[in-house]
């Protein structure tokens, strides 16, 4: 399974930022999306790794989560030209994996929003 990594580092607590970021697939090729984070439990950034298999995103792993985020609610929304798909779950560790109910085409993901709430 190929993973595409998007990195973001945001400085403001509970602030929304949109950054143009580019990820590189392990097998070559690039991926770009706007990335935004709202995070009340940290002033450092988080990482979102899209798990891509057969050109579709099947899961998202949010990493670089500090211990103070444990137990908070995590929502990740993938936005495309014709859809918004949100996957949710609790923060279970410094890296939390969320599986999409239905896969989405990797080439159509244009935005990623991560929301942490208590």
DSSP file (Angstrom, degrees, kcal/mol; ACC not computed):
  #  RESIDUE AA STRUCTURE BP1 BP2  ACC     N-H-->O    O-->H-N    N-H-->O    O-->H-N    TCO  KAPPA ALPHA  PHI   PSI    X-CA   Y-CA   Z-CA
    1    1 A X              0   0    0      0, 0.0     2,-0.3     0, 0.0    52,-0.2   0.000 360.0 360.0 360.0 129.2    0.0    0.0    0.0
    2    2 A X  E     -A   52   0A   0     50,-1.4    50,-2.5    49,-0.0     2,-0.4  -0.663 360.0-155.0 -85.8 137.8    1.4    3.4   -1.0
    3    3 A X  E     -A   51   0A   0     -2,-0.3    23,-0.7    48,-0.2     2,-0.5  -0.938   2.5-159.3-112.6 137.8    1.3    6.2    1.5
    4    4 A X  E     -A   50   0A   0     46,-2.6    46,-2.6    -2,-0.4     2,-0.4  -0.968  15.5-148.7-113.3 130.9    1.3    9.8    0.5
    5    5 A X  E     -A   49   0A   0     19,-0.5     2,-0.5    -2,-0.5    19,-0.3  -0.837  12.9-169.3-109.6 133.7    2.3   12.2    3.2
    6    6 A X  E     -A   48   0A   0     42,-2.1    42,-1.8    -2,-0.4     2,-0.4  -0.980  12.2-159.7-116.4 130.3    1.2   15.8    3.7
    7    7 A X  E     +A   47   0A   0     -2,-0.5     2,-0.4    15,-0.2    40,-0.2  -0.894  14.1 170.8-113.3 139.7    3.0   17.9    6.2
    8    8 A X        -     0   0    0     38,-0.8     2,-0.5    -2,-0.4    38,-0.1  -0.992  14.5-168.9-145.0 140.2    1.8   21.0    7.9
    9    9 A X        -     0   0    0     -2,-0.4     2,-0.4    36,-0.2    35,-0.1  -0.961  12.8-177.6-129.5 114.7    3.1   23.0   10.7
   10   10 A X        -     0   0    0     -2,-0.5    -2,-0.0     1,-0.1    26,-0.0  -0.917  15.6-160.5-117.0 139.5    0.8   25.7   12.1
   11   11 A X        +     0   0    0     -2,-0.4     2,-0.4     2,-0.1    -1,-0.1   0.744  63.0  81.5 -93.2 -25.1    1.7   28.0   14.9
   12   12 A X  S >  S-     0   0    0      3,-0.0     3,-1.1     1,-0.0     2,-0.3  -0.680  73.6-127.9 -94.6 134.7   -1.6   29.3   16.3
   13   13 A X  T 3  S+     0   0    0     -2,-0.4    27,-0.2     1,-0.3    30,-0.1  -0.592  94.2   0.2 -73.8 134.6   -3.6   27.3   18.8
   14   14 A X  T 3  S+     0   0    0     25,-2.0     2,-0.4    28,-0.4    -1,-0.3   0.786 104.2 129.3  56.9  30.7   -7.3   26.9   17.7
   15   15 A X    <   -     0   0    0     -3,-1.1     2,-0.5    24,-0.2    24,-0.3  -0.888  55.5-131.8-113.9 148.6   -6.5   28.8   14.5
   16   16 A X        +     0   0    0     -2,-0.4     2,-0.4    22,-0.1    22,-0.2  -0.839  28.0 176.5-100.0 132.7   -7.4   27.7   11.0
   17   17 A X  E     -D   37   0B   0     20,-0.5    20,-0.6    -2,-0.5     2,-0.5  -0.992  18.6-153.2-133.8 143.6   -4.7   27.9    8.4
   18   18 A X  E     +D   36   0B   0     -2,-0.4     2,-0.4    18,-0.2    18,-0.2  -0.977  19.7 177.9-117.1 125.3   -4.7   26.8    4.7
   19   19 A X  E     -D   35   0B   0     16,-1.8    16,-2.0    -2,-0.5     2,-0.7  -0.950  32.0-125.2-124.7 143.3   -1.4   25.8    3.2
   20   20 A X  E     +D   34   0B   0     -2,-0.4     2,-0.3    14,-0.2    14,-0.2  -0.812  43.3 174.8 -82.8 119.7   -0.5   24.6   -0.2
   21   21 A X  E     -D   33   0B   0     12,-2.0    12,-1.8    -2,-0.7     2,-0.4  -0.919  21.8-150.8-129.3 154.1    1.4   21.4    0.4
   22   22 A X  E     -D   32   0B   0     -2,-0.3     2,-0.3    10,-0.2    10,-0.2  -0.987   8.0-162.1-127.1 132.6    2.8   18.7   -1.8
   23   23 A X  E     -D   31   0B   0      8,-3.4     8,-2.2    -2,-0.4     2,-0.5  -0.782  11.7-139.0-108.6 157.6    3.3   15.0   -0.9
   24   24 A X  E     -D   30   0B   0    -19,-0.3   -19,-0.5    -2,-0.3     6,-0.2  -0.970  15.7-131.6-118.8 127.1    5.5   12.5   -2.7
   25   25 A X    >   -     0   0    0      4,-2.0     3,-1.7    -2,-0.5   -21,-0.2  -0.463  19.8-123.3 -72.4 147.1    4.3    9.0   -3.3
   26   26 A X  T 3  S+     0   0    0    -23,-0.7    -1,-0.1     1,-0.3     3,-0.1   0.844 113.8  46.3 -59.7 -34.2    6.8    6.3   -2.3
   27   27 A X  T 3  S-     0   0    0      1,-0.4    -1,-0.3     2,-0.0     2,-0.1   0.290 126.5 -90.2 -92.2  10.0    6.6    4.9   -5.9
   28   28 A X  S <  S+     0   0    0     -3,-1.7    -1,-0.4     1,-0.3    -3,-0.1  -0.332  80.6  94.4 103.6 170.5    7.0    8.3   -7.5
   29   29 A X        -     0   0    0     -2,-0.1    -4,-2.0    -3,-0.1     2,-0.3   0.128  62.2-107.5  84.7 155.2    4.5   10.9   -8.6
   30   30 A X  E     -D   24   0B   0     -6,-0.2     2,-0.4   -26,-0.0    -6,-0.2  -0.775  19.1-159.4-120.9 165.1    3.3   13.9   -6.7
   31   31 A X  E     -D   23   0B   0     -8,-2.2    -8,-3.4    -2,-0.3     2,-0.4  -0.997   9.2-170.9-142.4 134.1    0.1   14.8   -4.9
   32   32 A X  E     +D   22   0B   0     -2,-0.4     2,-0.3   -10,-0.2   -10,-0.2  -0.981  14.5 149.7-132.1 144.1   -1.0   18.3   -3.9
   33   33 A X  E     -D   21   0B   0    -12,-1.8   -12,-2.0    -2,-0.4     2,-0.3  -0.975  47.1-100.8-159.6 158.6   -3.8   19.6   -1.7
   34   34 A X  E     -De  20 111B   0     76,-2.9    78,-2.5    -2,-0.3     2,-0.4  -0.699  40.4-158.3 -80.9 142.2   -4.7   22.5    0.5
   35   35 A X  E     +De  19 112B   0    -16,-2.0   -16,-1.8    -2,-0.3     2,-0.3  -0.988  13.6 177.2-130.0 127.1   -4.3   21.5    4.2
   36   36 A X  E     -De  18 113B   0     76,-2.8    78,-2.5    -2,-0.4     2,-0.4  -0.969   6.1-168.0-131.5 149.3   -6.0   23.1    7.1
   37   37 A X  E     -De  17 114B   0    -20,-0.6   -20,-0.5    -2,-0.3     2,-0.5  -0.998  13.3-170.4-137.0 136.6   -5.9   22.3   10.9
   38   38 A X  E     + e   0 115B   0     76,-2.6    78,-2.2    -2,-0.4     2,-0.4  -0.990  24.2 169.2-119.4 120.1   -8.0   23.5   13.8
   39   39 A X  E >   + e   0 116B   0     -2,-0.5   -25,-2.0   -24,-0.3     3,-0.5  -0.902  23.8 177.0-141.4 107.4   -6.3   22.2   17.0
   40   40 A X  T 3  S+     0   0    0     76,-0.7    -1,-0.1    -2,-0.4    77,-0.1   0.627  81.4  57.3 -82.6 -13.2   -7.1   23.2   20.5
   41   41 A X  T 3  S+     0   0    0      1,-0.1     2,-0.3    28,-0.0    -1,-0.2   0.394 110.3  27.5-103.1   3.3   -4.7   20.8   22.3
   42   42 A X    <   -     0   0    0     -3,-0.5   -28,-0.4     2,-0.1    -3,-0.1  -0.989  48.9-152.4-159.1 151.0   -1.4   21.9   20.7
   43   43 A X  S    S+     0   0    0     -2,-0.3     2,-0.2   -30,-0.1    -1,-0.1   0.373  80.4  84.9-104.5   2.1    0.3   24.8   19.1
   44   44 A X  S    S-     0   0    0      1,-0.1    22,-0.1    20,-0.1    -2,-0.1  -0.515  86.7-100.4 -91.3 167.9    2.5   22.5   17.0
   45   45 A X        -     0   0    0     -2,-0.2     2,-0.3    20,-0.0   -36,-0.2  -0.304  27.8-140.4 -82.3 170.6    1.4   21.2   13.6
   46   46 A X        -     0   0    0    -38,-0.1   -38,-0.8    -2,-0.1     2,-0.4  -0.797  12.5-126.4-123.2 169.8    0.0   17.7   12.9
   47   47 A X  E     -AB   7  63A   0     16,-2.1    16,-2.7    -2,-0.3     2,-0.5  -0.930  11.1-157.5-120.1 141.9    0.6   15.4    9.9
   48   48 A X  E     -AB   6  62A   0    -42,-1.8   -42,-2.1    -2,-0.4     2,-0.5  -0.977   7.2-168.7-121.1 119.6   -1.9   13.7    7.7
   49   49 A X  E     -AB   5  61A   0     12,-3.0    12,-2.7    -2,-0.5     2,-0.5  -0.930  10.8-149.9-107.0 121.7   -0.9   10.6    5.8
   50   50 A X  E     -AB   4  60A   0    -46,-2.6   -46,-2.6    -2,-0.5     2,-0.8  -0.801   9.9-141.5 -89.9 127.6   -3.3    9.4    3.1
   51   51 A X  E     -AB   3  59A   0      8,-2.8     7,-2.9    -2,-0.5     8,-0.9  -0.814  24.4-170.3 -91.1 109.9   -3.3    5.6    2.5
   52   52 A X  E     +AB   2  57A   0    -50,-2.5   -50,-1.4    -2,-0.8     2,-0.4  -0.885  13.1 170.0-110.0 128.6   -3.6    5.2   -1.2
   53   53 A X  E >  S- B   0  56A   0      3,-2.6     3,-1.3    -2,-0.5    53,-0.1  -0.988  73.4  -6.8-138.2 125.5   -4.2    1.8   -2.8
   54   54 A X  T 3  S-     0   0    0     -2,-0.4    -1,-0.1     1,-0.2     3,-0.1   0.890 130.1 -56.0  55.5  42.0   -5.1    1.3   -6.5
   55   55 A X  T 3  S+     0   0    0      1,-0.2    51,-2.3    50,-0.1    52,-0.5   0.599 117.7 104.1  69.2  14.5   -5.4    5.1   -6.9
   56   56 A X  E <  S-BC  53 105A   0     -3,-1.3    -3,-2.6    49,-0.3     2,-0.5  -0.961  71.9-122.4-126.2 147.8   -8.0    5.5   -4.1
   57   57 A X  E     +BC  52 104A   0     47,-3.4    47,-1.5    -2,-0.4    -5,-0.2  -0.760  32.4 169.4 -84.7 124.3   -7.7    6.8   -0.6
   58   58 A X  E     +     0   0A   0     -7,-2.9    42,-2.0    -2,-0.5     2,-0.3   0.654  61.8   3.4-107.8 -23.8   -8.8    4.2    1.9
   59   59 A X  E     -BC  51  99A   0     -8,-0.9    -8,-2.8    40,-0.3     2,-0.4  -0.978  56.1-140.0-157.2 163.2   -7.7    5.7    5.2
   60   60 A X  E     -BC  50  98A   0     38,-2.8    38,-3.2    -2,-0.3     2,-0.5  -1.000  11.1-160.3-129.8 131.8   -6.1    8.8    6.8
   61   61 A X  E     -BC  49  97A   0    -12,-2.7   -12,-3.0    -2,-0.4     2,-0.6  -0.965   5.8-157.3-113.4 122.3   -3.6    8.7    9.6
   62   62 A X  E     +BC  48  96A   0     34,-2.8    34,-2.8    -2,-0.5   -14,-0.2  -0.875  23.4 177.5 -98.3 123.6   -3.1   11.8   11.6
   63   63 A X  E     +B   47   0A   0    -16,-2.7   -16,-2.1    -2,-0.6    32,-0.2  -0.587  47.0  54.3-120.8-179.4    0.2   11.9   13.3
   64   64 A X        +     0   0    0     30,-0.3     2,-0.5     1,-0.2    31,-0.2   0.803  68.2 157.1  62.1  32.6    2.4   14.1   15.5
   65   65 A X        -     0   0    0     29,-2.5    -1,-0.2    -3,-0.2   -19,-0.1  -0.770  37.1-132.2 -88.3 126.2   -0.5   14.4   18.0
   66   66 A X    >   -     0   0    0     -2,-0.5     3,-2.1    -3,-0.1     4,-0.3  -0.324  24.5-105.2 -75.2 162.8    0.7   15.3   21.5
   67   67 A X  G >  S+     0   0    0      1,-0.3     3,-1.8     2,-0.2    -1,-0.1   0.799 115.8  68.4 -57.5 -32.1   -0.5   13.4   24.6
   68   68 A X  G 3  S+     0   0    0      1,-0.3    -1,-0.3   -27,-0.2   -26,-0.1   0.619  92.8  61.3 -67.6  -9.2   -2.8   16.2   25.6
   69   69 A X  G X  S+     0   0    0     -3,-2.1     3,-2.2     2,-0.1    22,-0.3   0.575  75.0 124.0 -88.9 -10.9   -4.9   15.4   22.6
   70   70 A X  T <  S+     0   0    0     -3,-1.8    22,-0.2    -4,-0.3     3,-0.1  -0.228  77.6  15.1 -53.8 133.4   -5.7   11.9   23.8
   71   71 A X  T 3  S+     0   0    0     20,-2.5    -1,-0.3     1,-0.3    21,-0.1   0.252  96.0 125.4  86.3 -12.2   -9.4   11.3   24.0
   72   72 A X    <   -     0   0    0     -3,-2.2    19,-2.8     1,-0.1     2,-0.3  -0.354  68.8-100.1 -75.2 162.2  -10.4   14.3   22.0
   73   73 A X  E     -GF  90 117B   0     44,-3.0    44,-2.3    17,-0.2     2,-0.5  -0.654  34.6-158.3 -84.4 137.9  -12.6   14.0   18.9
   74   74 A X  E     -GF  89 116B   0     15,-2.9    15,-2.0    -2,-0.3     2,-0.4  -0.976  10.5-178.2-121.1 124.7  -10.8   14.0   15.5
   75   75 A X  E     -GF  88 115B   0     40,-2.6    40,-2.9    -2,-0.5     2,-0.5  -0.989   3.1-172.6-121.5 130.4  -12.6   14.8   12.2
   76   76 A X  E     -GF  87 114B   0     11,-2.6    11,-2.5    -2,-0.4     2,-0.5  -0.991   5.4-165.7-122.3 124.2  -10.8   14.7    8.9
   77   77 A X  E     -GF  86 113B   0     36,-2.6    36,-2.3    -2,-0.5     2,-0.5  -0.946   4.7-160.8-113.7 123.9  -12.6   16.0    5.8
   78   78 A X  E     -GF  85 112B   0      7,-3.1     7,-2.8    -2,-0.5     2,-0.4  -0.901  13.8-159.2 -99.5 125.0  -11.3   15.3    2.3
   79   79 A X  E     +GF  84 111B   0     32,-2.7    31,-3.7    -2,-0.5    32,-1.8  -0.890  14.0 173.1-110.4 135.9  -12.7   17.7   -0.2
   80   80 A X        -     0   0    0      3,-3.2     3,-0.2    -2,-0.4    29,-0.2  -0.639  51.0 -86.7-124.6-175.3  -12.8   17.0   -4.0
   81   81 A X  S    S+     0   0    0     27,-0.5    28,-0.1     1,-0.2     3,-0.1   0.779 126.9  18.5 -67.3 -25.3  -14.3   18.8   -6.9
   82   82 A X  S    S+     0   0    0     26,-0.1     2,-0.3     1,-0.1    -1,-0.2   0.273 124.8  37.3-128.5  11.3  -17.7   17.1   -6.4
   83   83 A X        -     0   0    0     -3,-0.2    -3,-3.2     2,-0.0     2,-0.4  -0.986  48.5-150.9-156.1 161.9  -17.6   15.8   -2.8
   84   84 A X  E     -G   79   0B   0     -2,-0.3     2,-0.5    -5,-0.2    -5,-0.2  -0.968  21.6-170.0-132.8 124.8  -16.6   16.3    0.8
   85   85 A X  E     -G   78   0B   0     -7,-2.8    -7,-3.1    -2,-0.4     2,-0.4  -0.974   2.2-165.2-118.8 125.8  -16.0   13.1    2.8
   86   86 A X  E     -G   77   0B   0     -2,-0.5     2,-0.4    -9,-0.2    -9,-0.2  -0.928   5.6-172.4-113.9 135.2  -15.6   13.3    6.6
   87   87 A X  E     -G   76   0B   0    -11,-2.5   -11,-2.6    -2,-0.4     2,-0.3  -0.980  13.7-172.4-122.6 137.9  -14.2   10.5    8.7
   88   88 A X  E     +G   75   0B   0     -2,-0.4     2,-0.3   -13,-0.2   -13,-0.2  -0.891  17.3 132.5-133.6 157.7  -14.3   10.8   12.5
   89   89 A X  E     -G   74   0B   0    -15,-2.0   -15,-2.9    -2,-0.3     2,-0.2  -0.938  51.8 -72.1 175.8 172.3  -13.0    9.0   15.6
   90   90 A X  E     -G   73   0B   0     -2,-0.3     2,-0.6   -17,-0.2   -17,-0.2  -0.491  48.6-105.8 -80.4 152.3  -11.3    9.6   19.0
   91   91 A X        +     0   0    0    -19,-2.8   -20,-2.5   -22,-0.3   -19,-0.1  -0.691  41.7 174.8 -74.0 119.7   -7.6   10.4   19.3
   92   92 A X        -     0   0    0     -2,-0.6     2,-0.3     1,-0.2    -1,-0.2   0.494  57.8 -23.9-108.7  -7.5   -6.1    7.1   20.5
   93   93 A X  S    S-     0   0    0    -27,-0.1    -1,-0.2   -24,-0.1     3,-0.1  -0.962  88.6 -59.8-178.6-170.6   -2.4    7.9   20.5
   94   94 A X  S    S+     0   0    0     -2,-0.3   -29,-2.5     1,-0.2     2,-0.4   0.664 129.8  37.9 -69.2 -13.7    0.2   10.2   18.9
   95   95 A X  S    S-     0   0    0    -32,-0.2     2,-0.5   -31,-0.2   -32,-0.2  -0.981  75.7-172.0-136.3 124.4   -0.8    8.7   15.6
   96   96 A X  E     -C   62   0A   0    -34,-2.8   -34,-2.8    -2,-0.4     2,-0.5  -0.973   9.1-153.0-124.6 126.0   -4.5    7.9   14.9
   97   97 A X  E     -C   61   0A   0     -2,-0.5     2,-0.4   -36,-0.2   -36,-0.2  -0.834   9.3-171.2-101.4 130.3   -5.8    6.0   11.8
   98   98 A X  E     -C   60   0A   0    -38,-3.2   -38,-2.8    -2,-0.5     2,-0.4  -0.987  12.7-145.9-122.2 127.0   -9.3    6.6   10.5
   99   99 A X  E     -C   59   0A   0     -2,-0.4   -40,-0.3   -40,-0.2   -11,-0.2  -0.785  18.0-124.9 -96.1 131.2  -10.7    4.4    7.7
  100  100 A X  E     -     0   0A   0    -42,-2.0     3,-0.2    -2,-0.4   -13,-0.1  -0.477  10.4-134.5 -71.5 142.7  -13.1    5.9    5.2
  101  101 A X  E    S+     0   0A   0      1,-0.3     2,-0.4    -2,-0.2    -1,-0.1   0.883  96.5  15.2 -63.7 -38.8  -16.5    4.2    4.8
  102  102 A X  E    S-     0   0A   0    -45,-0.0    -1,-0.3    -3,-0.0   -45,-0.1  -0.999  91.6-113.6-136.0 134.5  -16.0    4.4    1.0
  103  103 A X  E     -     0   0A   0     -2,-0.4     2,-0.3    -3,-0.2   -45,-0.2  -0.268  27.8-150.3 -65.4 154.0  -12.8    5.0   -0.8
  104  104 A X  E     -C   57   0A   0    -47,-1.5   -47,-3.4   -19,-0.0     2,-0.2  -0.921  29.6 -91.5-123.6 152.0  -12.3    8.2   -2.8
  105  105 A X  E >   -C   56   0A   0     -2,-0.3     3,-1.2   -49,-0.2     4,-0.4  -0.441  30.1-145.3 -64.3 125.2  -10.2    8.8   -5.9
  106  106 A X  G >  S+     0   0    0    -51,-2.3     3,-1.3     1,-0.3    -1,-0.2   0.872  96.3  58.2 -61.4 -39.2   -6.8   10.1   -4.8
  107  107 A X  G 3  S+     0   0    0    -52,-0.5    -1,-0.3     1,-0.3   -75,-0.1   0.681 103.2  54.9 -67.5 -15.9   -6.4   12.4   -7.8
  108  108 A X  G <  S+     0   0    0     -3,-1.2     2,-0.5   -28,-0.1   -27,-0.5   0.513  76.1 110.7 -96.3  -6.1   -9.6   14.2   -6.9
  109  109 A X    <   +     0   0    0     -3,-1.3   -29,-0.2    -4,-0.4   -77,-0.2  -0.591  31.8 160.4 -72.9 118.6   -8.6   15.1   -3.3
  110  110 A X        +     0   0    0    -31,-3.7   -76,-2.9    -2,-0.5     2,-0.3   0.688  58.7  27.0-111.0 -29.0   -8.1   18.9   -3.3
  111  111 A X  E     -eF  34  79B   0    -32,-1.8   -32,-2.7   -78,-0.3     2,-0.4  -0.975  54.1-164.7-137.5 151.1   -8.4   19.8    0.4
  112  112 A X  E     -eF  35  78B   0    -78,-2.5   -76,-2.8    -2,-0.3     2,-0.4  -0.991   9.6-173.0-133.8 126.3   -7.8   18.2    3.7
  113  113 A X  E     -eF  36  77B   0    -36,-2.3   -36,-2.6    -2,-0.4     2,-0.5  -0.982   4.5-164.5-121.6 130.9   -9.2   19.7    6.9
  114  114 A X  E     -eF  37  76B   0    -78,-2.5   -76,-2.6    -2,-0.4     2,-0.4  -0.964   7.4-174.8-115.7 127.5   -8.3   18.3   10.4
  115  115 A X  E     -eF  38  75B   0    -40,-2.9   -40,-2.6    -2,-0.5     2,-0.5  -0.987   6.5-169.7-126.6 125.2  -10.4   19.3   13.3
  116  116 A X  E     +eF  39  74B   0    -78,-2.2   -76,-0.7    -2,-0.4     2,-0.3  -0.962  14.4 172.9-112.0 127.3   -9.7   18.4   17.0
  117  117 A X  E       F   0  73B   0    -44,-2.3   -44,-3.0    -2,-0.5    -2,-0.0  -0.970 360.0 360.0-133.9 150.7  -12.4   19.1   19.6
  118  118 A X              0   0    0     -2,-0.3    -1,-0.1   -46,-0.2   -44,-0.1   0.447 360.0 360.0 -92.4 360.0  -12.7   18.2   23.2
